[in-house]
């Protein structure tokens, strides 16, 4: 298809309105405004509400300038940390994900958590790191598993600046275990289950988290040309979940766009094919987002899901220069530090 020309100012304004509607006070935000059917949401101040508000405001060019408000963001985020373990907690995600996510949000203010990551100290030993990675469930839950495997690296690399040798050991492990047939996930895991139980998209959703660690450390993705072939094939041949991919507010879309864009940047392989796929996707996705009732859509009003959506728009704007326009160009937080 030919180059596209889409103005997303309206979507950015809607995102800004929604973040403002979740504000509880200076630097304090709710993740949700209403309860769900399970009645298991913690309403009110929430680690993801605060972190995602900061992230989204940063990306849309509305990051707080007021010193007092910035200080409150930092104070509130730091208060979610457990002083004994150094970890952050929230019921919907593993503690390593929450820790990395809150740490990454603090970094936007050029600040770190108050306490050291005591619970992660043992992973300084490379043998312990390898044992940890080996113990992850790469088969049945590759997506939530990645929250742990990528989260510990992101948190440590932001705050502790581990040695080049330690970082190399981490990436060497991923490189050597990457599935050479697909260019992602752990060798053999995608085809280990019967085809009707094989969720290749979940392996992508998980591998994405490792990709932003590679990207942050300026390292090339493993098996990269195969990975690009897989990503394009998944879109062109509709191997992404039809009912939700590009039809909901969340992270599935950035999980595909970011690796495809960055991989084809890294080596140039099938760059034009990738851009064609992203153009087609962007046109349909943005049309869907413009149809969302922002006052009543449950996922749009989950600040964490909304953050994922804005991340995708930001990456599409990077991927297709001059084709997705906004008065304030979006800034992708993943170009500042890892983890979303």
Buried (B, 14 or more C-beta within 10 A) or exposed (E): EEEBEBEBEEBBBBBBEBBEBBEBEBBBBBBBBEEEEEEEBBEEBBBBBBBBBBBBBBBBBBBBEEEEBBBBBBBBBBEBBBEEBBBBBBEBBBBBBBBBBBBBBBBBBEBBBBBBBEBBEEBEEBEEBBEBBEEBEBBEBBBBBBBBBBBBBBBBBBBBEBEEEBBBBBBEBBBEBBBEBBBBBBBEBBEEEEEEEBBBBBBBBBBBBBBBBBBBBEBEBBBBBBBBBBBBBBBEEEBBBEEEBBBBBBBBBBBBBBBBBBBBEBBEBBBEBBBBBBBBBBBEBBEEBEEBEBEEBEBBBBBBBBBBBBBBBBBBBBBBEEBBEBEEEBBBBBEEBBBB
